Amino acid sequence: MSAFANKFHCGIRAAAVVLAVAATALVAAPAAKADFGFATFSVYVKASGGAANATGVKGAKRSGTGKYYVQFMRDVRNCVYVASVRGKSGGQVSIKPTPGNPSRLQFFTFSKTGSAKNQPFEVIVSCNY
C-alpha cells in the first residue's frame, strides 16, 4: 500500500470512529425538556352535544339546556380559547374552565335575548407549552 493510500485509509478509519462516538453520544444522551411548544385544538359542537370536525378533542356532551362540556386531549388551563355560536339564529356562548379537570372546558350558550338555549358552536383553543 502506498504512503498516500495508507494515510487515506487511516483518515477514513479515524472519521468513522469519530462518527460512531458522536452517534453513541446522541443516542445515549437524555432528551432535554423542550422550552416551548404549541398546540391548537378545534371542534364544532352540535346543539345536541356531539362533536364534529374535532382536532385534539376526546369528546363533547350537553349536560342541560345550553350547558356543554368539551374534553380535550391535553391540559388547557393556560391556553387561550375562543368560541362562537354557529348558525342563522345568532346568540352568545361563554366559556369557563372546569374546576378539578384541567383538560375540560364548560360552555354556556344563549339566545339573542340572553336565555339559555341549545346552540351549535365552534371552538378554537391555542396553547403554548
N, CA, C and O atoms as a GROMACS GRO file, in nm:
protein
  516
    1MET      N    1   0.085  -0.116   0.000
    1MET     CA    2   0.000   0.000   0.000
    1MET      C    3   0.090   0.123   0.000
    1MET      O    4   0.186   0.128   0.077
    2SER      N    5   0.061   0.220  -0.084
    2SER     CA    6   0.142   0.341  -0.091
    2SER      C    7   0.122   0.425   0.034
    2SER      O    8   0.027   0.403   0.110
    3ALA      N    9   0.211   0.520   0.056
    3ALA     CA   10   0.202   0.609   0.174
    3ALA      C   11   0.072   0.689   0.168
    3ALA      O   12   0.006   0.708   0.271
    4PHE      N   13   0.035   0.734   0.048
    4PHE     CA   14  -0.089   0.811   0.033
    4PHE      C   15  -0.211   0.726   0.068
    4PHE      O   16  -0.299   0.771   0.142
    5ALA      N   17  -0.216   0.605   0.016
    5ALA     CA   18  -0.329   0.515   0.042
    5ALA      C   19  -0.337   0.480   0.190
    5ALA      O   20  -0.446   0.470   0.245
    6ASN      N   21  -0.222   0.462   0.254
    6ASN     CA   22  -0.219   0.430   0.396
    6ASN      C   23  -0.275   0.547   0.478
    6ASN      O   24  -0.355   0.525   0.568
    7LYS      N   25  -0.233   0.670   0.446
    7LYS     CA   26  -0.284   0.788   0.517
    7LYS      C   27  -0.433   0.805   0.492
    7LYS      O   28  -0.509   0.836   0.583
    8PHE      N   29  -0.475   0.784   0.366
    8PHE     CA   30  -0.617   0.797   0.330
    8PHE      C   31  -0.701   0.696   0.407
    8PHE      O   32  -0.807   0.729   0.460
    9HIS      N   33  -0.652   0.572   0.412
    9HIS     CA   34  -0.723   0.466   0.482
    9HIS      C   35  -0.732   0.497   0.632
    9HIS      O   36  -0.838   0.479   0.692
   10CYS      N   37  -0.623   0.544   0.692
   10CYS     CA   38  -0.624   0.580   0.835
   10CYS      C   39  -0.718   0.698   0.861
   10CYS      O   40  -0.786   0.702   0.964
   11GLY      N   41  -0.722   0.793   0.769
   11GLY     CA   42  -0.812   0.909   0.783
   11GLY      C   43  -0.958   0.868   0.780
   11GLY      O   44  -1.039   0.919   0.857
   12ILE      N   45  -0.992   0.777   0.692
   12ILE     CA   46  -1.130   0.728   0.684
   12ILE      C   47  -1.165   0.652   0.812
   12ILE      O   48  -1.275   0.668   0.865
   13ARG      N   49  -1.074   0.570   0.859
   13ARG     CA   50  -1.099   0.493   0.981
   13ARG      C   51  -1.117   0.589   1.100
   13ARG      O   52  -1.206   0.567   1.183
   14ALA      N   53  -1.036   0.694   1.110
   14ALA     CA   54  -1.048   0.793   1.218
   14ALA      C   55  -1.183   0.865   1.210
   14ALA      O   56  -1.249   0.888   1.312
   15ALA      N   57  -1.222   0.901   1.089
   15ALA     CA   58  -1.352   0.968   1.072
   15ALA      C   59  -1.465   0.876   1.113
   15ALA      O   60  -1.562   0.921   1.174
   16ALA      N   61  -1.456   0.748   1.080
   16ALA     CA   62  -1.560   0.653   1.118
   16ALA      C   63  -1.570   0.639   1.269
   16ALA      O   64  -1.679   0.628   1.324
   17VAL      N   65  -1.455   0.640   1.338
   17VAL     CA   66  -1.454   0.631   1.484
   17VAL      C   67  -1.519   0.755   1.544
   17VAL      O   68  -1.598   0.743   1.638
   18VAL      N   69  -1.488   0.873   1.492
   18VAL     CA   70  -1.547   0.998   1.541
   18VAL      C   71  -1.698   0.996   1.522
   18VAL      O   72  -1.773   1.033   1.613
   19LEU      N   73  -1.744   0.952   1.406
   19LEU     CA   74  -1.889   0.945   1.380
   19LEU      C   75  -1.957   0.845   1.472
   19LEU      O   76  -2.067   0.870   1.520
   20ALA      N   77  -1.893   0.732   1.496
   20ALA     CA   78  -1.950   0.630   1.585
   20ALA      C   79  -1.963   0.683   1.727
   20ALA      O   80  -2.065   0.660   1.792
   21VAL      N   81  -1.861   0.754   1.775
   21VAL     CA   82  -1.865   0.812   1.910
   21VAL      C   83  -1.974   0.917   1.918
   21VAL      O   84  -2.049   0.921   2.016
   22ALA      N   85  -1.983   1.003   1.817
   22ALA     CA   86  -2.085   1.108   1.816
   22ALA      C   87  -2.226   1.047   1.813
   22ALA      O   88  -2.315   1.094   1.884
   23ALA      N   89  -2.246   0.944   1.732
   23ALA     CA   90  -2.377   0.879   1.724
   23ALA      C   91  -2.413   0.814   1.857
   23ALA      O   92  -2.528   0.820   1.900
   24THR      N   93  -2.316   0.752   1.924
   24THR     CA   94  -2.340   0.692   2.055
   24THR      C   95  -2.379   0.798   2.156
   24THR      O   96  -2.469   0.776   2.237
   25ALA      N   97  -2.313   0.912   2.152
   25ALA     CA   98  -2.343   1.021   2.245
   25ALA      C   99  -2.485   1.074   2.221
   25ALA      O  100  -2.556   1.106   2.316
   26LEU      N  101  -2.525   1.082   2.096
   26LEU     CA  102  -2.660   1.131   2.065
   26LEU      C  103  -2.766   1.034   2.113
   26LEU      O  104  -2.869   1.075   2.166
   27VAL      N  105  -2.741   0.906   2.095
   27VAL     CA  106  -2.839   0.806   2.136
   27VAL      C  107  -2.843   0.796   2.288
   27VAL      O  108  -2.951   0.781   2.346
   28ALA      N  109  -2.728   0.803   2.353
   28ALA     CA  110  -2.720   0.784   2.496
   28ALA      C  111  -2.763   0.908   2.575
   28ALA      O  112  -2.801   0.896   2.692
   29ALA      N  113  -2.758   1.025   2.514
   29ALA     CA  114  -2.791   1.149   2.586
   29ALA      C  115  -2.940   1.155   2.614
   29ALA      O  116  -3.021   1.126   2.526
   30PRO      N  117  -2.979   1.191   2.736
   30PRO     CA  118  -3.121   1.203   2.766
   30PRO      C  119  -3.182   1.321   2.690
   30PRO      O  120  -3.116   1.423   2.668
   31ALA      N  121  -3.305   1.305   2.650
   31ALA     CA  122  -3.374   1.412   2.578
   31ALA      C  123  -3.401   1.527   2.672
   31ALA      O  124  -3.457   1.508   2.780
   32ALA      N  125  -3.363   1.645   2.632
   32ALA     CA  126  -3.388   1.764   2.713
   32ALA      C  127  -3.533   1.807   2.698
   32ALA      O  128  -3.592   1.793   2.591
   33LYS      N  129  -3.590   1.859   2.806
   33LYS     CA  130  -3.727   1.908   2.800
   33LYS      C  131  -3.732   2.031   2.711
   33LYS      O  132  -3.648   2.120   2.723
   34ALA      N  133  -3.828   2.036   2.623
   34ALA     CA  134  -3.841   2.150   2.533
   34ALA      C  135  -3.881   2.274   2.612
   34ALA      O  136  -3.962   2.268   2.704
   35ASP      N  137  -3.823   2.385   2.574
   35ASP     CA  138  -3.854   2.512   2.640
   35ASP      C  139  -3.984   2.571   2.587
   35ASP      O  140  -4.041   2.661   2.649
   36PHE      N  141  -4.031   2.523   2.474
   36PHE     CA  142  -4.153   2.576   2.417
   36PHE      C  143  -4.223   2.468   2.336
   36PHE      O  144  -4.164   2.364   2.303
   37GLY      N  145  -4.344   2.492   2.306
   37GLY     CA  146  -4.423   2.402   2.224
   37GLY      C  147  -4.559   2.466   2.208
   37GLY      O  148  -4.593   2.560   2.280
   38PHE      N  149  -4.636   2.417   2.116
   38PHE     CA  150  -4.768   2.474   2.097
   38PHE      C  151  -4.864   2.367   2.050
   38PHE      O  152  -4.824   2.263   1.997
   39ALA      N  153  -4.991   2.395   2.069
   39ALA     CA  154  -5.096   2.305   2.022
   39ALA      C  155  -5.220   2.389   1.992
   39ALA      O  156  -5.249   2.485   2.063
   40THR      N  157  -5.290   2.352   1.891
   40THR     CA  158  -5.416   2.416   1.858
   40THR      C  159  -5.521   2.307   1.846
   40THR      O  160  -5.505   2.210   1.772
   41PHE      N  161  -5.629   2.324   1.921
   41PHE     CA  162  -5.740   2.230   1.919
   41PHE      C  163  -5.862   2.302   1.862
   41PHE      O  164  -5.877   2.423   1.880
   42SER      N  165  -5.948   2.229   1.796
   42SER     CA  166  -6.070   2.289   1.745
   42SER      C  167  -6.182   2.186   1.743
   42SER      O  168  -6.157   2.065   1.733
   43VAL      N  169  -6.304   2.235   1.751
   43VAL     CA  170  -6.418   2.144   1.748
   43VAL      C  171  -6.544   2.222   1.712
   43VAL      O  172  -6.559   2.339   1.748
   44TYR      N  173  -6.632   2.156   1.640
   44TYR     CA  174  -6.768   2.205   1.617
   44TYR      C  175  -6.857   2.122   1.708
   44TYR      O  176  -6.861   1.999   1.697
   45VAL      N  177  -6.928   2.188   1.798
   45VAL     CA  178  -7.017   2.118   1.891
   45VAL      C  179  -7.160   2.138   1.843
   45VAL      O  180  -7.207   2.251   1.827
   46LYS      N  181  -7.229   2.028   1.820
   46LYS     CA  182  -7.368   2.033   1.774
   46LYS      C  183  -7.460   2.074   1.889
   46LYS      O  184  -7.424   2.058   2.006
   47ALA      N  185  -7.575   2.126   1.857
   47ALA     CA  186  -7.671   2.166   1.960
   47ALA      C  187  -7.707   2.047   2.050
   47ALA      O  188  -7.738   2.066   2.168
   48SER      N  189  -7.703   1.926   1.996
   48SER     CA  190  -7.733   1.805   2.073
   48SER      C  191  -7.619   1.766   2.167
   48SER      O  192  -7.638   1.685   2.258
   49GLY      N  193  -7.500   1.825   2.145
   49GLY     CA  194  -7.386   1.796   2.230
   49GLY      C  195  -7.278   1.712   2.166
   49GLY      O  196  -7.171   1.696   2.225
   50GLY      N  197  -7.301   1.660   2.049
   50GLY     CA  198  -7.199   1.580   1.982
   50GLY      C  199  -7.089   1.666   1.922
   50GLY      O  200  -7.112   1.783   1.889
   51ALA      N  201  -6.972   1.609   1.908
   51ALA     CA  202  -6.858   1.679   1.849
   51ALA      C  203  -6.842   1.638   1.703
   51ALA      O  204  -6.863   1.522   1.667
   52ALA      N  205  -6.804   1.734   1.620
   52ALA     CA  206  -6.775   1.708   1.479
   52ALA      C  207  -6.652   1.789   1.440
   52ALA      O  208  -6.621   1.890   1.502
   53ASN      N  209  -6.584   1.744   1.338
   53ASN     CA  210  -6.465   1.813   1.288
   53ASN      C  211  -6.369   1.848   1.400
   53ASN      O  212  -6.317   1.960   1.406
   54ALA      N  213  -6.345   1.755   1.489
   54ALA     CA  214  -6.264   1.780   1.608
   54ALA      C  215  -6.117   1.746   1.586
   54ALA      O  216  -6.083   1.649   1.518
   55THR      N  217  -6.031   1.828   1.643
   55THR     CA  218  -5.887   1.806   1.645
   55THR      C  219  -5.839   1.826   1.787
   55THR      O  220  -5.856   1.933   1.844
   56GLY      N  221  -5.779   1.724   1.846
   56GLY     CA  222  -5.728   1.733   1.982
   56GLY      C  223  -5.836   1.727   2.088
   56GLY      O  224  -5.816   1.772   2.201
   57VAL      N  225  -5.951   1.672   2.052
   57VAL     CA  226  -6.067   1.667   2.141
   57VAL      C  227  -6.106   1.521   2.164
   57VAL      O  228  -6.118   1.444   2.069
   58LYS      N  229  -6.127   1.485   2.290
   58LYS     CA  230  -6.174   1.350   2.322
   58LYS      C  231  -6.323   1.337   2.302
   58LYS      O  232  -6.371   1.232   2.260
   59GLY      N  233  -6.397   1.443   2.331
   59GLY     CA  234  -6.541   1.438   2.314
   59GLY      C  235  -6.610   1.561   2.368
   59GLY      O  236  -6.550   1.646   2.433
   60ALA      N  237  -6.740   1.568   2.339
   60ALA     CA  238  -6.823   1.678   2.385
   60ALA      C  239  -6.958   1.622   2.425
   60ALA      O  240  -7.004   1.523   2.369
   61LYS      N  241  -7.023   1.687   2.523
   61LYS     CA  242  -7.157   1.644   2.560
   61LYS      C  243  -7.236   1.762   2.616
   61LYS      O  244  -7.180   1.858   2.669
   62ARG      N  245  -7.366   1.752   2.602
   62ARG     CA  246  -7.456   1.853   2.658
   62ARG      C  247  -7.506   1.799   2.790
   62ARG      O  248  -7.547   1.683   2.798
   63SER      N  249  -7.503   1.882   2.895
   63SER     CA  250  -7.545   1.836   3.028
   63SER      C  251  -7.674   1.902   3.075
   63SER      O  252  -7.723   1.873   3.184
   64GLY      N  253  -7.728   1.991   2.995
   64GLY     CA  254  -7.852   2.061   3.030
   64GLY      C  255  -7.880   2.165   2.922
   64GLY      O  256  -7.804   2.177   2.826
   65THR      N  257  -7.986   2.240   2.938
   65THR     CA  258  -8.020   2.341   2.838
   65THR      C  259  -7.909   2.446   2.831
   65THR      O  260  -7.886   2.519   2.928
   66GLY      N  261  -7.842   2.452   2.717
   66GLY     CA  262  -7.735   2.549   2.695
   66GLY      C  263  -7.607   2.521   2.772
   66GLY      O  264  -7.520   2.608   2.778
   67LYS      N  265  -7.592   2.403   2.831
   67LYS     CA  266  -7.472   2.369   2.908
   67LYS      C  267  -7.398   2.253   2.841
   67LYS      O  268  -7.456   2.147   2.817
   68TYR      N  269  -7.271   2.275   2.813
   68TYR     CA  270  -7.190   2.176   2.742
   68TYR      C  271  -7.054   2.160   2.809
   68TYR      O  272  -7.006   2.250   2.878
   69TYR      N  273  -6.993   2.044   2.787
   69TYR     CA  274  -6.856   2.017   2.829
   69TYR      C  275  -6.780   1.968   2.707
   69TYR      O  276  -6.832   1.891   2.627
   70VAL      N  277  -6.656   2.014   2.694
   70VAL     CA  278  -6.566   1.961   2.590
   70VAL      C  279  -6.440   1.913   2.660
   70VAL      O  280  -6.376   1.987   2.734
   71GLN      N  281  -6.406   1.787   2.636
   71GLN     CA  282  -6.286   1.726   2.694
   71GLN      C  283  -6.176   1.726   2.589
   71GLN      O  284  -6.194   1.671   2.480
   72PHE      N  285  -6.063   1.789   2.620
   72PHE     CA  286  -5.951   1.798   2.528
   72PHE      C  287  -5.847   1.691   2.560
   72PHE      O  288  -5.851   1.630   2.667
   73MET      N  289  -5.755   1.668   2.469
   73MET     CA  290  -5.652   1.566   2.485
   73MET      C  291  -5.543   1.608   2.584
   73MET      O  292  -5.471   1.523   2.637
   74ARG      N  293  -5.531   1.738   2.609
   74ARG     CA  294  -5.424   1.789   2.696
   74ARG      C  295  -5.479   1.895   2.789
   74ARG      O  296  -5.593   1.941   2.775
   75ASP      N  297  -5.398   1.933   2.882
   75ASP     CA  298  -5.427   2.040   2.978
   75ASP      C  299  -5.448   2.172   2.902
   75ASP      O  300  -5.362   2.210   2.822
   76VAL      N  301  -5.558   2.239   2.925
   76VAL     CA  302  -5.587   2.366   2.856
   76VAL      C  303  -5.598   2.484   2.953
   76VAL      O  304  -5.648   2.590   2.916
   77ARG      N  305  -5.552   2.466   3.078
   77ARG     CA  306  -5.563   2.572   3.178
   77ARG      C  307  -5.493   2.701   3.138
   77ARG      O  308  -5.545   2.809   3.165
   78ASN      N  309  -5.377   2.691   3.076
   78ASN     CA  310  -5.300   2.810   3.042
   78ASN      C  311  -5.308   2.843   2.894
   78ASN      O  312  -5.214   2.897   2.836
   79CYS      N  313  -5.420   2.812   2.834
   79CYS     CA  314  -5.439   2.834   2.692
   79CYS      C  315  -5.536   2.950   2.669
   79CYS      O  316  -5.602   2.999   2.761
   80VAL      N  317  -5.543   2.992   2.544
   80VAL     CA  318  -5.640   3.093   2.503
   80VAL      C  319  -5.750   3.020   2.428
   80VAL      O  320  -5.722   2.937   2.342
   81TYR      N  321  -5.876   3.051   2.460
   81TYR     CA  322  -5.985   2.984   2.391
   81TYR      C  323  -6.088   3.086   2.346
   81TYR      O  324  -6.114   3.187   2.411
   82VAL      N  325  -6.147   3.054   2.230
   82VAL     CA  326  -6.247   3.139   2.168
   82VAL      C  327  -6.359   3.049   2.118
   82VAL      O  328  -6.334   2.942   2.064
   83ALA      N  329  -6.482   3.093   2.138
   83ALA     CA  330  -6.598   3.018   2.088
   83ALA      C  331  -6.696   3.114   2.022
   83ALA      O  332  -6.705   3.231   2.059
   84SER      N  333  -6.768   3.062   1.926
   84SER     CA  334  -6.867   3.143   1.855
   84SER      C  335  -6.988   3.057   1.822
   84SER      O  336  -6.974   2.943   1.778
   85VAL      N  337  -7.107   3.113   1.844
   85VAL     CA  338  -7.229   3.042   1.807
   85VAL      C  339  -7.232   3.030   1.656
   85VAL      O  340  -7.195   3.124   1.584
   86ARG      N  341  -7.276   2.916   1.608
   86ARG     CA  342  -7.283   2.891   1.464
   86ARG      C  343  -7.429   2.880   1.422
   86ARG      O  344  -7.509   2.817   1.490
   87GLY      N  345  -7.461   2.940   1.312
   87GLY     CA  346  -7.596   2.928   1.260
   87GLY      C  347  -7.662   3.063   1.241
   87GLY      O  348  -7.606   3.167   1.276
   88LYS      N  349  -7.783   3.060   1.184
   88LYS     CA  350  -7.854   3.183   1.150
   88LYS      C  351  -7.925   3.247   1.267
   88LYS      O  352  -7.954   3.366   1.264
   89SER      N  353  -7.953   3.170   1.371
   89SER     CA  354  -8.033   3.223   1.481
   89SER      C  355  -7.955   3.321   1.569
   89SER      O  356  -8.015   3.400   1.641
   90GLY      N  357  -7.822   3.316   1.565
   90GLY     CA  358  -7.741   3.406   1.647
   90GLY      C  359  -7.746   3.367   1.793
   90GLY      O  360  -7.809   3.269   1.830
   91GLY      N  361  -7.680   3.444   1.874
   91GLY     CA  362  -7.677   3.415   2.016
   91GLY      C  363  -7.538   3.436   2.073
   91GLY      O  364  -7.453   3.500   2.011
   92GLN      N  365  -7.517   3.382   2.190
   92GLN     CA  366  -7.391   3.401   2.260
   92GLN      C  367  -7.343   3.269   2.317
   92GLN      O  368  -7.421   3.176   2.338
   93VAL      N  369  -7.214   3.263   2.341
   93VAL     CA  370  -7.155   3.148   2.409
   93VAL      C  371  -7.048   3.200   2.504
   93VAL      O  372  -6.969   3.287   2.468
   94SER      N  373  -7.045   3.145   2.624
   94SER     CA  374  -6.941   3.180   2.720
   94SER      C  375  -6.864   3.054   2.757
   94SER      O  376  -6.915   2.942   2.745
   95ILE      N  377  -6.740   3.074   2.803
   95ILE     CA  378  -6.650   2.962   2.833
   95ILE      C  379  -6.599   2.978   2.976
   95ILE      O  380  -6.572   3.088   3.023
   96LYS      N  381  -6.586   2.863   3.041
   96LYS     CA  382  -6.536   2.863   3.179
   96LYS      C  383  -6.453   2.736   3.200
   96LYS      O  384  -6.495   2.628   3.158
   97PRO      N  385  -6.336   2.747   3.265
   97PRO     CA  386  -6.260   2.626   3.298
   97PRO      C  387  -6.340   2.538   3.394
   97PRO      O  388  -6.424   2.587   3.469
   98THR      N  389  -6.314   2.409   3.390
   98THR     CA  390  -6.381   2.315   3.479
   98THR      C  391  -6.292   2.289   3.601
   98THR      O  392  -6.183   2.233   3.585
   99PRO      N  393  -6.336   2.328   3.720
   99PRO     CA  394  -6.253   2.303   3.840
   99PRO      C  395  -6.225   2.154   3.856
   99PRO      O  396  -6.314   2.070   3.843
  100GLY      N  397  -6.098   2.121   3.885
  100GLY     CA  398  -6.061   1.982   3.908
  100GLY      C  399  -6.034   1.901   3.783
  100GLY      O  400  -5.993   1.786   3.793
  101ASN      N  401  -6.056   1.959   3.664
  101ASN     CA  402  -6.029   1.886   3.540
  101ASN      C  403  -5.958   1.980   3.443
  101ASN      O  404  -6.025   2.055   3.371
  102PRO      N  405  -5.825   1.980   3.440
  102PRO     CA  406  -5.750   2.076   3.359
  102PRO      C  407  -5.763   2.060   3.208
  102PRO      O  408  -5.720   2.148   3.133
  103SER      N  409  -5.820   1.950   3.162
  103SER     CA  410  -5.833   1.929   3.017
  103SER      C  411  -5.978   1.942   2.970
  103SER      O  412  -6.012   1.899   2.859
  104ARG      N  413  -6.064   2.001   3.054
  104ARG     CA  414  -6.205   2.016   3.016
  104ARG      C  415  -6.250   2.160   3.034
  104ARG      O  416  -6.213   2.227   3.131
  105LEU      N  417  -6.330   2.208   2.938
  105LEU     CA  418  -6.390   2.340   2.946
  105LEU      C  419  -6.542   2.327   2.946
  105LEU      O  420  -6.598   2.235   2.887
  106GLN      N  421  -6.608   2.422   3.013
  106GLN     CA  422  -6.754   2.428   3.015
  106GLN      C  423  -6.797   2.541   2.921
  106GLN      O  424  -6.732   2.645   2.912
  107PHE      N  425  -6.907   2.519   2.853
  107PHE     CA  426  -6.962   2.619   2.761
  107PHE      C  427  -7.109   2.640   2.794
  107PHE      O  428  -7.180   2.546   2.827
  108PHE      N  429  -7.152   2.765   2.784
  108PHE     CA  430  -7.291   2.801   2.809
  108PHE      C  431  -7.340   2.881   2.689
  108PHE      O  432  -7.281   2.983   2.654
  109THR      N  433  -7.447   2.834   2.627
  109THR     CA  434  -7.500   2.903   2.508
  109THR      C  435  -7.633   2.970   2.541
  109THR      O  436  -7.712   2.921   2.621
  110PHE      N  437  -7.655   3.084   2.474
  110PHE     CA  438  -7.772   3.167   2.500
  110PHE      C  439  -7.832   3.216   2.368
  110PHE      O  440  -7.763   3.226   2.267
  111SER      N  441  -7.961   3.246   2.372
  111SER     CA  442  -8.028   3.306   2.257
  111SER      C  443  -7.988   3.453   2.246
  111SER      O  444  -7.914   3.504   2.330
  112LYS      N  445  -8.037   3.520   2.144
  112LYS     CA  446  -8.011   3.664   2.128
  112LYS      C  447  -8.062   3.744   2.246
  112LYS      O  448  -8.006   3.847   2.281
  113THR      N  449  -8.168   3.696   2.308
  113THR     CA  450  -8.227   3.769   2.421
  113THR      C  451  -8.162   3.735   2.554
  113THR      O  452  -8.197   3.795   2.656
  114GLY      N  453  -8.069   3.638   2.556
  114GLY     CA  454  -7.995   3.607   2.677
  114GLY      C  455  -8.046   3.488   2.757
  114GLY      O  456  -7.993   3.459   2.864
  115SER      N  457  -8.146   3.418   2.707
  115SER     CA  458  -8.194   3.300   2.780
  115SER      C  459  -8.117   3.176   2.735
  115SER      O  460  -8.075   3.166   2.620
  116ALA      N  461  -8.098   3.082   2.826
  116ALA     CA  462  -8.025   2.959   2.795
  116ALA      C  463  -8.093   2.887   2.679
  116ALA      O  464  -8.215   2.870   2.678
  117LYS      N  465  -8.014   2.846   2.583
  117LYS     CA  466  -8.068   2.780   2.464
  117LYS      C  467  -7.962   2.685   2.409
  117LYS      O  468  -7.843   2.718   2.406
  118ASN      N  469  -8.005   2.568   2.365
  118ASN     CA  470  -7.914   2.475   2.299
  118ASN      C  471  -7.876   2.533   2.163
  118ASN      O  472  -7.962   2.555   2.078
  119GLN      N  473  -7.747   2.558   2.145
  119GLN     CA  474  -7.698   2.620   2.022
  119GLN      C  475  -7.573   2.547   1.974
  119GLN      O  476  -7.492   2.505   2.056
  120PRO      N  477  -7.556   2.531   1.844
  120PRO     CA  478  -7.430   2.478   1.794
  120PRO      C  479  -7.324   2.588   1.804
  120PRO      O  480  -7.354   2.707   1.788
  121PHE      N  481  -7.199   2.548   1.829
  121PHE     CA  482  -7.092   2.648   1.838
  121PHE      C  483  -6.959   2.586   1.796
  121PHE      O  484  -6.943   2.464   1.792
  122GLU      N  485  -6.865   2.673   1.764
  122GLU     CA  486  -6.730   2.632   1.725
  122GLU      C  487  -6.631   2.684   1.828
  122GLU      O  488  -6.650   2.791   1.886
  123VAL      N  489  -6.526   2.607   1.849
  123VAL     CA  490  -6.425   2.641   1.950
  123VAL      C  491  -6.286   2.627   1.890
  123VAL      O  492  -6.258   2.534   1.814
  124ILE      N  493  -6.199   2.721   1.924
  124ILE     CA  494  -6.057   2.710   1.892
  124ILE      C  495  -5.981   2.734   2.022
  124ILE      O  496  -6.007   2.832   2.093
  125VAL      N  497  -5.888   2.645   2.054
  125VAL     CA  498  -5.803   2.657   2.173
  125VAL      C  499  -5.658   2.659   2.125
  125VAL      O  500  -5.615   2.571   2.050
  126SER      N  501  -5.584   2.760   2.169
  126SER     CA  502  -5.445   2.774   2.130
  126SER      C  503  -5.359   2.773   2.255
  126SER      O  504  -5.382   2.850   2.348
  127CYS      N  505  -5.259   2.684   2.257
  127CYS     CA  506  -5.175   2.667   2.376
  127CYS      C  507  -5.027   2.682   2.341
  127CYS      O  508  -4.982   2.637   2.235
  128ASN      N  509  -4.954   2.744   2.430
  128ASN     CA  510  -4.808   2.749   2.425
  128ASN      C  511  -4.759   2.677   2.548
  128ASN      O  512  -4.779   2.724   2.660
  129TYR      N  513  -4.694   2.563   2.529
  129TYR     CA  514  -4.647   2.484   2.642
  129TYR      C  515  -4.502   2.511   2.670
  129TYR      O  516  -4.445   2.453   2.762
   0.00000   0.00000   0.00000
